[in-house]
Amino acid sequence: MSSPYELSDDMPVYVISVAAQLSGMHPQTLRAYDRLGLVSPGRSQGRGRRYSMRDILALREIQRLSREGVNLSGIKMLLDQHRELEQARRLVAELHAEVAQLRVELESTRAVAARLAELRRSGSDTRSGGEGREGLVPVRSARVAVWEPMTGPPGTGQPRGDK
């Protein structure tokens, strides 16, 4: 939301009489559907029901299915499956985003590995004559530790002025 005055579809704002009017049902029917678990409206501080636009759309879907001859237990099963499907879709989207991030990190790691292999071949990481890491300094990047060559003369830890 870009403004505090904008409402999302999940914001419980409609009192039962308005929700009943918007859904084309009697308020008592909405209370019964709440008891059966077909809809779960929010509650105000005084415990009054507050319906969101998503709740009203669900009520309209319940009404449509009921007109087509689906009984309330069947409607509940359909709505539960729809909620599970939406939850699974959100999870899949999150996992796709995580895979994309991991691919970026993998490419970064491969680039670092290629640079290290190049340094090792050229011998620049062993000039200090140690374990092979003495000519390198750690640099933190995201969640990956990257080893880059020091800018100063090997073994001094001093920066060279050409960077």
C-alpha positions as CSV (number, residue, x, y, z in Angstrom):
1,M,0.0,0.0,0.0
2,S,1.3,3.4,-0.9
3,S,-1.0,5.4,1.3
4,P,-2.5,4.7,4.7
5,Y,-5.9,5.4,3.2
6,E,-5.7,2.6,0.7
7,L,-7.2,-0.8,1.6
8,S,-6.1,-4.2,0.6
9,D,-8.5,-7.0,-0.2
10,D,-7.6,-8.6,3.1
11,M,-8.4,-5.6,5.3
12,P,-11.5,-6.5,7.5
13,V,-13.5,-3.3,7.3
14,Y,-17.1,-4.2,6.5
15,V,-19.6,-4.8,9.3
16,I,-21.9,-7.7,8.9
17,S,-24.9,-5.7,7.6
18,V,-22.8,-4.2,4.8
19,A,-21.1,-7.6,4.0
20,A,-24.5,-9.2,3.9
21,Q,-25.8,-6.5,1.5
22,L,-22.6,-6.7,-0.7
23,S,-22.8,-10.5,-0.9
24,G,-26.6,-10.7,-1.3
25,M,-27.1,-12.8,1.8
26,H,-28.9,-12.4,5.1
27,P,-26.7,-11.5,8.1
28,Q,-27.8,-14.7,9.9
29,T,-26.5,-16.7,6.9
30,L,-23.1,-15.0,7.3
31,R,-23.0,-15.9,11.0
32,A,-23.9,-19.5,10.2
33,Y,-21.1,-19.7,7.5
34,D,-18.7,-18.2,10.1
35,R,-19.7,-21.0,12.6
36,L,-19.2,-23.6,9.9
37,G,-15.8,-22.2,9.0
38,L,-16.7,-21.3,5.4
39,V,-15.5,-17.8,6.0
40,S,-13.5,-16.4,8.9
41,P,-14.1,-12.7,9.2
42,G,-11.8,-10.5,11.3
43,R,-13.0,-9.2,14.7
44,S,-13.2,-5.7,16.0
45,Q,-12.2,-4.8,19.5
46,G,-15.8,-5.3,20.6
47,R,-15.7,-8.8,19.0
48,G,-18.0,-7.8,16.1
49,R,-17.4,-9.4,12.8
50,R,-15.5,-7.4,10.2
51,Y,-15.5,-8.7,6.6
52,S,-12.8,-8.0,4.0
53,M,-13.4,-7.8,0.2
54,R,-11.8,-11.2,0.0
55,D,-14.4,-12.6,2.5
56,I,-17.2,-11.0,0.4
57,L,-15.9,-12.6,-2.8
58,A,-15.8,-15.9,-1.0
59,L,-19.4,-15.5,0.2
60,R,-20.4,-14.8,-3.4
61,E,-18.6,-18.0,-4.5
62,I,-20.3,-19.9,-1.8
63,Q,-23.7,-18.6,-3.0
64,R,-22.8,-19.5,-6.6
65,L,-21.8,-23.1,-5.7
66,S,-24.8,-23.5,-3.5
67,R,-27.1,-22.5,-6.4
68,E,-25.3,-25.1,-8.6
69,G,-26.3,-27.7,-6.0
70,V,-23.1,-28.2,-4.1
71,N,-23.8,-28.8,-0.4
72,L,-22.1,-26.9,2.4
73,S,-19.6,-29.6,3.3
74,G,-18.6,-29.8,-0.4
75,I,-18.3,-26.1,-0.6
76,K,-16.0,-26.1,2.5
77,M,-13.8,-28.8,0.9
78,L,-13.6,-26.7,-2.3
79,L,-12.7,-23.5,-0.5
80,D,-10.1,-25.3,1.7
81,Q,-8.5,-26.8,-1.5
82,H,-8.5,-23.4,-3.1
83,R,-6.7,-21.9,0.0
84,E,-4.2,-24.7,-0.1
85,L,-3.6,-24.1,-3.8
86,E,-3.0,-20.4,-3.2
87,Q,-0.6,-21.2,-0.4
88,A,1.3,-23.6,-2.6
89,R,1.5,-21.0,-5.4
90,R,2.9,-18.5,-3.0
91,L,5.5,-21.0,-1.8
92,V,6.4,-21.9,-5.3
93,A,6.9,-18.2,-6.1
94,E,9.1,-17.8,-3.0
95,L,11.2,-20.8,-4.0
96,H,11.6,-19.6,-7.5
97,A,12.9,-16.3,-6.1
98,E,15.3,-18.1,-3.8
99,V,16.6,-20.3,-6.7
100,A,17.2,-17.2,-8.7
101,Q,19.2,-15.7,-5.9
102,L,21.2,-18.9,-5.4
103,R,22.0,-18.9,-9.1
104,V,23.3,-15.4,-8.9
105,E,25.5,-16.4,-5.9
106,L,26.7,-19.5,-7.7
107,E,27.8,-17.5,-10.7
108,S,29.6,-15.1,-8.3
109,T,31.3,-18.0,-6.7
110,R,32.3,-19.5,-10.0
111,A,33.7,-16.1,-11.1
112,V,35.8,-16.0,-7.9
113,A,36.9,-19.6,-8.4
114,A,38.0,-18.7,-11.9
115,R,39.9,-15.7,-10.7
116,L,41.6,-17.7,-8.0
117,A,42.6,-20.3,-10.5
118,E,44.0,-17.6,-12.8
119,L,46.0,-16.1,-9.8
120,R,47.3,-19.6,-8.9
121,R,48.4,-20.2,-12.5
122,S,50.1,-16.9,-12.7
123,G,51.8,-17.6,-9.3
124,S,50.7,-14.2,-7.8
125,D,49.0,-15.9,-4.8
126,T,52.2,-17.7,-3.8
127,R,54.8,-14.9,-4.0
128,S,54.8,-14.5,-0.2
129,G,55.9,-18.2,0.0
130,G,53.3,-19.4,2.5
131,E,50.2,-21.5,2.5
132,G,48.8,-20.0,-0.6
133,R,46.5,-17.6,1.2
134,E,49.0,-15.1,2.5
135,G,48.8,-13.0,-0.6
136,L,45.0,-12.9,-0.4
137,V,42.7,-10.9,1.9
138,P,39.1,-11.9,2.7
139,V,36.3,-9.6,1.4
140,R,32.7,-10.2,2.5
141,S,30.1,-10.1,-0.3
142,A,26.5,-11.1,0.5
143,R,26.7,-14.5,2.1
144,V,29.8,-15.6,0.3
145,A,33.4,-15.0,1.6
146,V,35.5,-13.9,-1.3
147,W,39.3,-13.9,-1.3
148,E,40.9,-11.2,-3.4
149,P,44.6,-10.3,-3.8
150,M,46.1,-7.7,-1.6
151,T,46.9,-4.4,-3.3
152,G,50.3,-3.9,-1.7
153,P,53.5,-5.8,-2.0
154,P,53.1,-9.4,-0.9
155,G,53.5,-10.0,2.9
156,T,53.2,-6.3,3.9
157,G,49.4,-5.9,4.0
158,Q,49.9,-2.3,2.8
159,P,47.7,-1.0,-0.1
160,R,49.5,-0.2,-3.4
161,G,48.7,3.3,-4.7
162,D,47.6,2.3,-8.2
163,K,44.0,1.4,-7.4
